[in-house]
Amino acid sequence: MSGEVINVENLSKSYIIGHQYDANDGLRHRVESAFRNPARWLKDKSRSRQNEQELFWALKDVSFTVKQGDVVGIIGRNGAGKSSILKILSRITEPTTGRIRIKGRVASLLEVGTGFHQELTGRENIFLNGAILGMSHAEIKRKFDEIVAFSEVEQFLDTPVKRYSSGMYVRLAFAVAAHLEPEILIVDEVLAVGDAAFQRKCLGKLGEVSGEGRTILFVSHNIGALNTLCNEAIYLEKGRVKQAGKASRVLATYSSEIFESSTTDLSSLRVSGHGDKIRFVSIDLISDVPRTVIFGQPIVYSLTVHSDSRMESLSIGSSLFNNEGRCVGSLITKETFSIEANESIDLNLKLPNFNLAPGAYYAGFSIGRGGFQDTNRFDLDAVIGKPSFQIVSSPKGKDTVMNWHSSWGNIAITDASLMVFTKSV
């Protein structure tokens, strides 16, 4: 395994899914059915027994290798098997079949608060996490000040972590995992919980860690971040490796498939850990021609939101991505809205004409409370990848972008003026 730090061979993971009787079919209903039609009851009983347990393969015959110093992006829609692979590599769960060989110490950041003891303070959890990662007390103490400074939770260091917000959890957990020098760092999309500034800080730290020759496995819906950070990528689909290799090629395939799939269910595009209390149930583009916006015209979205409880002062956040997964612009609505418990409401969001050049784009949306000053609260729901659409030149052919080339960028500057002065002799 020369140069390889991770070798996965024919990895499969199965789960038993249990099925129960209909909750509405009480004991009295079943007894009555048995007396009224014994033959049918026996048939239904036999069928229900057969269907009580179902084998579900989260991963099937997955094989790949990771070399020392590689930064590997793992992508795929929700349910593709990304988190299952990370949990197996982190020794949290065991594979059903297959073999894994890992060379080096592994640190994982998979879920908010993983490895934290709720009753202990932030300070105590730093030492606890370090010990779990195999660090000596002296090593942790040497890195302690850097961890605290990076996490930005110094004010709450001696507060039990059960009182931390999800954002504070992520700050501290990432700071510990990144600063205690594991040979292999595994990060799930838990970073999406933090605010935008801290996400950028984390991505910068991941780049720094990779520059030191350490290996990173990184799951994220942020294709732009993966494009910037990763040199290799693995694209999973329904528990199997669909494509693996150079990040630029694999991510281009994934982005193009997002664009081509106009009917993708929102649940497969939802960022992990979001949408529990309030969620987008539909996101569409309003246009005369399906999935098409004429250059210079505004972009209008139709959104439907459902909430399980009453919520007030909610805003919508949205970002636009080009077909390489790079964010070209974002917004947070100034207007707010409220929603009642178990209610669905329809919203329209109109973006002004900002001269986005012809090309392929897709959007991401989030729901939260607050605004640009409190972006870490925009984590009630987050969906990335829909709708996808094309911006095309005017059908009349009178605009200045008929032959626009993608290398010129995503903004067409059409209103520049040149003033020419006569030379003085």
C-alpha positions as CSV (number, residue, x, y, z in Angstrom):
1,M,0.0,0.0,0.0
2,S,2.8,2.3,-1.0
3,G,1.7,5.9,-0.6
4,E,-1.9,4.8,0.2
5,V,-3.4,5.7,3.5
6,I,-6.9,4.3,2.9
7,N,-7.8,1.2,0.8
8,V,-11.4,0.2,0.5
9,E,-12.2,-3.1,-1.2
10,N,-15.7,-4.3,-2.1
11,L,-17.3,-2.5,0.8
12,S,-21.0,-3.1,1.5
13,K,-23.3,-2.1,4.3
14,S,-26.8,-3.4,4.8
15,Y,-29.5,-2.4,7.3
16,I,-32.7,-4.3,8.3
17,I,-35.7,-2.0,7.9
18,G,-38.7,-3.1,10.0
19,H,-42.3,-2.7,8.9
20,Q,-45.2,-2.6,11.3
21,Y,-48.9,-2.9,11.0
22,D,-50.9,0.2,10.1
23,A,-51.2,2.2,13.3
24,N,-55.0,2.6,12.6
25,D,-55.5,-1.2,12.7
26,G,-56.0,-1.8,16.4
27,L,-56.4,-5.2,18.1
28,R,-60.2,-5.1,17.8
29,H,-60.0,-4.4,14.0
30,R,-57.7,-7.4,13.5
31,V,-59.9,-9.7,15.6
32,E,-63.0,-8.6,13.6
33,S,-61.1,-9.2,10.3
34,A,-60.1,-12.7,11.4
35,F,-63.7,-13.7,12.2
36,R,-65.3,-12.1,9.1
37,N,-62.9,-13.6,6.6
38,P,-60.5,-16.1,8.0
39,A,-58.9,-17.0,4.7
40,R,-58.1,-13.4,3.8
41,W,-56.9,-12.7,7.3
42,L,-54.4,-15.7,7.1
43,K,-53.3,-14.5,3.7
44,D,-52.7,-10.9,4.9
45,K,-51.0,-12.2,8.0
46,S,-48.6,-14.3,6.0
47,R,-47.8,-11.4,3.6
48,S,-47.3,-9.0,6.5
49,R,-44.8,-11.4,8.1
50,Q,-42.9,-11.6,4.8
51,N,-42.8,-7.8,4.7
52,E,-42.0,-7.2,8.3
53,Q,-38.3,-7.0,7.6
54,E,-36.6,-5.6,4.5
55,L,-32.9,-5.6,3.7
56,F,-31.6,-2.2,2.6
57,W,-28.1,-1.8,1.1
58,A,-26.7,1.6,1.9
59,L,-23.5,0.7,0.2
60,K,-22.8,-2.0,-2.4
61,D,-19.4,-3.2,-3.6
62,V,-17.6,0.2,-3.1
63,S,-13.9,0.2,-3.8
64,F,-11.4,3.1,-3.8
65,T,-8.0,4.2,-2.6
66,V,-6.8,7.4,-1.1
67,K,-3.2,8.5,-1.2
68,Q,-1.4,10.5,1.5
69,G,-2.0,14.2,1.2
70,D,-5.1,13.8,-1.1
71,V,-8.1,16.0,-0.4
72,V,-11.0,13.8,-1.5
73,G,-14.5,15.2,-2.0
74,I,-17.4,12.7,-1.6
75,I,-20.5,13.8,-3.4
76,G,-23.9,12.5,-4.3
77,R,-27.5,13.2,-3.5
78,N,-29.0,12.5,0.0
79,G,-29.2,8.7,0.5
80,A,-26.3,8.0,-1.9
81,G,-24.2,6.5,1.0
82,K,-21.8,9.4,1.7
83,S,-22.4,9.4,5.5
84,S,-22.4,5.6,5.7
85,I,-18.8,5.5,4.2
86,L,-17.6,8.2,6.6
87,K,-19.1,6.3,9.6
88,I,-17.4,3.1,8.6
89,L,-14.1,4.8,8.0
90,S,-14.4,6.5,11.4
91,R,-15.0,3.0,13.0
92,I,-18.5,4.2,14.2
93,T,-20.2,1.3,12.4
94,E,-18.9,-1.9,11.0
95,P,-19.3,-2.9,7.3
96,T,-21.5,-5.9,6.3
97,T,-18.9,-7.2,3.8
98,G,-15.6,-5.9,2.4
99,R,-12.3,-4.8,3.8
100,I,-10.8,-1.4,4.9
101,R,-7.2,-0.7,5.6
102,I,-6.3,2.7,7.2
103,K,-2.8,3.9,7.9
104,G,-2.6,6.7,10.4
105,R,-4.6,8.4,13.1
106,V,-8.2,9.4,12.1
107,A,-10.2,12.4,13.4
108,S,-13.8,12.7,12.5
109,L,-16.3,15.6,12.5
110,L,-19.6,13.9,11.4
111,E,-22.4,15.3,13.5
112,V,-22.8,18.3,15.8
113,G,-21.5,17.4,19.2
114,T,-20.1,14.0,18.3
115,G,-17.6,13.0,21.1
116,F,-18.7,15.8,23.4
117,H,-20.0,15.1,26.9
118,Q,-23.0,17.3,27.5
119,E,-22.3,17.9,31.2
120,L,-18.7,18.9,30.7
121,T,-17.5,22.4,29.8
122,G,-15.9,23.4,26.5
123,R,-12.5,23.4,28.2
124,E,-13.0,19.8,29.5
125,N,-14.3,18.6,26.2
126,I,-11.2,19.8,24.4
127,F,-9.1,17.5,26.6
128,L,-11.6,14.7,26.3
129,N,-11.7,14.9,22.5
130,G,-8.0,15.1,22.3
131,A,-7.7,11.9,24.5
132,I,-10.2,10.1,22.2
133,L,-8.0,11.1,19.3
134,G,-5.0,9.5,21.0
135,M,-3.3,12.8,21.9
136,S,-1.3,13.1,25.1
137,H,-2.2,15.7,27.8
138,A,1.0,17.7,26.9
139,E,0.1,17.7,23.2
140,I,-3.4,19.0,23.8
141,K,-2.1,21.6,26.2
142,R,0.4,22.8,23.6
143,K,-2.4,23.3,21.0
144,F,-5.0,24.6,23.5
145,D,-4.7,28.3,22.9
146,E,-4.8,27.9,19.1
147,I,-8.0,25.8,19.4
148,V,-9.8,28.3,21.6
149,A,-8.7,31.2,19.4
150,F,-9.9,29.5,16.3
151,S,-13.3,28.4,17.8
152,E,-14.1,31.9,19.0
153,V,-15.9,30.5,22.1
154,E,-13.5,31.7,24.7
155,Q,-16.3,33.6,26.5
156,F,-18.2,30.3,27.0
157,L,-15.2,28.0,27.6
158,D,-16.2,27.1,31.2
159,T,-19.9,26.7,30.3
160,P,-21.3,23.1,29.9
161,V,-21.6,22.4,26.2
162,K,-25.3,21.4,26.7
163,R,-25.9,25.1,26.7
164,Y,-24.1,25.7,23.4
165,S,-25.9,26.6,20.2
166,S,-25.4,24.3,17.2
167,G,-23.0,26.9,15.7
168,M,-20.9,27.0,18.9
169,Y,-20.7,23.2,18.8
170,V,-19.4,23.2,15.3
171,R,-16.8,25.9,16.0
172,L,-15.3,24.0,18.9
173,A,-15.6,20.5,17.4
174,F,-13.9,21.6,14.2
175,A,-11.2,23.5,16.0
176,V,-10.3,20.4,18.1
177,A,-10.4,18.0,15.1
178,A,-8.3,20.3,12.8
179,H,-5.7,21.4,15.4
180,L,-4.8,18.1,17.0
181,E,-2.8,17.0,14.0
182,P,-4.4,13.7,12.9
183,E,-3.0,12.1,9.8
184,I,-6.5,11.7,8.3
185,L,-9.3,14.2,8.8
186,I,-12.9,13.2,8.0
187,V,-15.4,16.0,7.7
188,D,-19.1,15.6,7.0
189,E,-21.3,18.5,5.8
190,V,-21.8,19.5,9.4
191,L,-19.9,22.7,8.5
192,A,-23.1,24.0,6.9
193,V,-24.5,24.7,10.4
194,G,-21.9,27.5,11.0
195,D,-22.2,31.0,9.7
196,A,-20.8,32.0,6.3
197,A,-17.7,33.7,7.8
198,F,-16.8,30.7,9.9
199,Q,-17.4,28.3,7.0
200,R,-14.8,30.3,5.0
201,K,-12.4,30.1,8.0
202,C,-12.9,26.3,8.2
203,L,-12.3,25.9,4.5
204,G,-9.1,27.9,4.8
205,K,-8.0,25.7,7.7
206,L,-8.7,22.6,5.6
207,G,-6.5,24.0,2.8
208,E,-3.8,24.7,5.4
209,V,-4.1,21.1,6.8
210,S,-3.9,19.6,3.3
211,G,-0.8,21.7,2.6
212,E,0.9,20.0,5.5
213,G,0.6,16.6,3.8
214,R,-2.3,15.3,5.8
215,T,-5.3,13.6,4.1
216,I,-8.8,14.9,4.1
217,L,-12.1,13.3,3.2
218,F,-14.8,16.0,2.8
219,V,-18.5,15.7,2.2
220,S,-20.3,18.9,1.2
221,H,-23.1,20.2,-1.0
222,N,-21.0,23.2,-1.8
223,I,-19.6,22.2,-5.2
224,G,-17.6,25.5,-5.4
225,A,-15.8,24.7,-2.2
226,L,-15.1,21.2,-3.3
227,N,-13.7,22.5,-6.6
228,T,-11.4,24.8,-4.8
229,L,-10.2,22.4,-2.1
230,C,-10.2,18.9,-3.5
231,N,-7.8,17.2,-6.0
232,E,-9.8,14.0,-6.1
233,A,-13.5,13.2,-5.8
234,I,-15.8,10.2,-5.5
235,Y,-19.4,10.4,-6.9
236,L,-21.8,8.0,-5.2
237,E,-25.2,7.1,-6.5
238,K,-27.6,4.7,-4.7
239,G,-24.7,3.2,-2.6
240,R,-22.3,2.6,-5.5
241,V,-19.4,4.5,-7.0
242,K,-20.6,6.1,-10.1
243,Q,-17.4,8.0,-10.9
244,A,-14.1,8.6,-9.2
245,G,-11.0,10.4,-10.2
246,K,-9.8,14.0,-10.6
247,A,-12.1,16.4,-8.8
248,S,-12.6,18.7,-11.7
249,R,-14.0,15.9,-13.9
250,V,-16.1,14.2,-11.3
251,L,-17.6,17.5,-10.0
252,A,-18.4,18.6,-13.6
253,T,-20.3,15.4,-14.1
254,Y,-22.3,15.9,-10.9
255,S,-23.0,19.5,-11.7
256,S,-24.2,18.8,-15.2
257,E,-26.5,16.0,-13.9
258,I,-28.0,18.4,-11.3
259,F,-28.7,20.8,-14.2
260,E,-30.3,18.1,-16.4
261,S,-32.5,16.7,-13.7
262,S,-35.4,19.1,-13.4
263,T,-37.7,16.7,-11.5
264,T,-35.3,15.9,-8.7
265,D,-37.0,15.5,-5.4
266,L,-36.1,18.2,-2.9
267,S,-35.3,15.7,-0.1
268,S,-32.3,14.4,-2.2
269,L,-30.9,18.0,-2.4
270,R,-31.5,19.0,1.2
271,V,-28.4,19.7,3.3
272,S,-28.1,17.2,6.1
273,G,-29.5,18.3,9.5
274,H,-32.0,20.8,8.0
275,G,-35.7,20.8,7.3
276,D,-36.8,19.3,10.6
277,K,-39.3,22.0,11.7
278,I,-39.9,24.0,8.5
279,R,-39.0,23.0,5.0
280,F,-39.3,23.9,1.3
281,V,-41.8,21.5,-0.4
282,S,-41.4,22.9,-3.9
283,I,-39.1,25.3,-5.7
284,D,-39.7,26.3,-9.3
285,L,-38.6,28.9,-11.9
286,I,-41.4,31.1,-13.3
287,S,-40.7,31.7,-17.0
288,D,-42.4,31.7,-20.4
289,V,-40.1,28.9,-21.6
290,P,-39.4,26.1,-19.2
291,R,-36.1,26.4,-17.3
292,T,-35.0,29.3,-19.5
293,V,-34.4,33.0,-18.7
294,I,-33.8,35.6,-21.4
295,F,-30.6,37.7,-20.9
296,G,-31.5,40.9,-19.1
297,Q,-34.8,39.7,-17.7
298,P,-35.3,39.2,-14.0
299,I,-35.2,35.8,-12.4
300,V,-38.4,34.8,-10.6
301,Y,-38.8,31.8,-8.3
302,S,-42.0,30.2,-6.9
303,L,-41.5,28.7,-3.5
304,T,-43.8,26.7,-1.2
305,V,-42.9,26.4,2.5
306,H,-44.4,24.1,5.1
307,S,-44.0,24.4,8.9
308,D,-44.8,22.1,11.7
309,S,-45.1,24.9,14.2
310,R,-45.8,28.7,14.3
311,M,-42.8,30.8,13.3
312,E,-42.4,34.5,12.9
313,S,-39.9,36.9,11.3
314,L,-38.6,34.4,8.7
315,S,-36.4,35.4,5.8
316,I,-35.3,33.6,2.6
317,G,-31.7,33.3,1.6
318,S,-30.7,32.3,-1.9
319,S,-27.5,31.8,-3.9
320,L,-26.8,31.3,-7.6
321,F,-24.2,28.8,-8.8
322,N,-22.7,28.4,-12.3
323,N,-22.3,25.0,-13.9
324,E,-18.9,24.6,-12.2
325,G,-20.5,24.9,-8.8
326,R,-19.1,28.3,-8.0
327,C,-21.3,30.8,-6.2
328,V,-21.8,33.9,-8.4
329,G,-24.1,35.8,-6.0
330,S,-26.3,35.6,-2.9
331,L,-29.1,37.4,-1.2
332,I,-31.2,37.5,2.0
333,T,-34.6,39.0,1.7
334,K,-35.4,42.2,3.6
335,E,-39.1,41.2,3.7
336,T,-40.1,38.7,6.4
337,F,-43.0,36.4,6.7
338,S,-44.8,34.3,9.4
339,I,-46.3,30.9,9.2
340,E,-48.8,29.0,11.3
341,A,-48.5,25.5,12.6
342,N,-49.1,22.8,10.0
343,E,-49.5,25.5,7.3
344,S,-48.1,25.7,3.8
345,I,-47.6,29.1,2.2
346,D,-46.6,30.1,-1.3
347,L,-44.0,32.8,-2.0
348,N,-42.5,34.5,-5.0
349,L,-38.9,35.7,-5.0
350,K,-37.9,38.1,-7.8
351,L,-34.2,38.8,-8.5
352,P,-33.3,42.0,-10.5
353,N,-31.6,42.0,-13.8
354,F,-27.9,42.0,-13.0
355,N,-26.6,41.0,-16.4
356,L,-25.8,37.3,-15.7
357,A,-24.2,36.1,-18.9
358,P,-25.6,33.3,-21.0
359,G,-24.9,29.8,-19.5
360,A,-26.1,27.2,-17.1
361,Y,-27.0,28.0,-13.5
362,Y,-28.7,26.4,-10.5
363,A,-29.9,27.9,-7.2
364,G,-29.8,27.2,-3.5
365,F,-32.3,28.3,-0.9
366,S,-32.3,28.6,2.9
367,I,-34.8,29.6,5.6
368,G,-33.8,31.5,8.7
369,R,-34.4,34.3,11.2
370,G,-32.3,37.4,11.0
371,G,-30.3,38.9,8.2
372,F,-26.8,39.5,7.0
373,Q,-25.8,40.4,10.6
374,D,-26.9,36.9,11.9
375,T,-26.3,34.5,9.1
376,N,-25.6,31.6,11.5
377,R,-29.4,31.5,12.1
378,F,-30.1,30.6,8.4
379,D,-30.1,26.9,9.2
380,L,-33.8,26.0,9.5
381,D,-33.8,24.6,6.0
382,A,-31.3,24.5,3.2
383,V,-31.6,23.0,-0.3
384,I,-28.9,23.3,-3.0
385,G,-29.4,22.3,-6.7
386,K,-32.8,23.5,-7.7
387,P,-34.1,25.0,-9.9
388,S,-31.6,24.7,-12.6
389,F,-32.0,26.8,-15.7
390,Q,-30.3,28.4,-18.8
391,I,-29.8,32.1,-19.4
392,V,-30.0,32.6,-23.1
393,S,-29.5,35.5,-25.5
394,S,-32.4,37.5,-26.8
395,P,-34.2,35.6,-29.5
396,K,-34.2,38.8,-31.6
397,G,-30.4,38.7,-31.7
398,K,-30.0,42.4,-30.9
399,D,-28.1,42.0,-27.6
400,T,-24.3,42.1,-27.2
401,V,-23.9,38.5,-25.8
402,M,-24.9,36.3,-28.7
403,N,-21.4,34.7,-28.8
404,W,-20.6,34.9,-25.2
405,H,-17.7,32.6,-24.1
406,S,-17.7,31.0,-20.6
407,S,-14.1,32.1,-20.1
408,W,-15.3,35.7,-20.1
409,G,-17.0,35.2,-16.7
410,N,-20.6,35.2,-15.5
411,I,-21.3,38.9,-15.6
412,A,-21.8,40.6,-19.0
413,I,-20.8,44.2,-18.7
414,T,-22.8,45.9,-21.5
415,D,-23.0,49.5,-20.4
416,A,-19.3,50.6,-20.4
417,S,-18.5,53.8,-22.3
418,L,-15.3,55.0,-23.8
419,M,-14.4,58.6,-24.2
420,V,-11.7,59.4,-26.8
421,F,-9.9,62.7,-26.6
422,T,-8.0,64.4,-29.5
423,K,-4.3,64.4,-28.9
424,S,-2.8,67.8,-28.5
425,V,0.2,68.6,-30.8
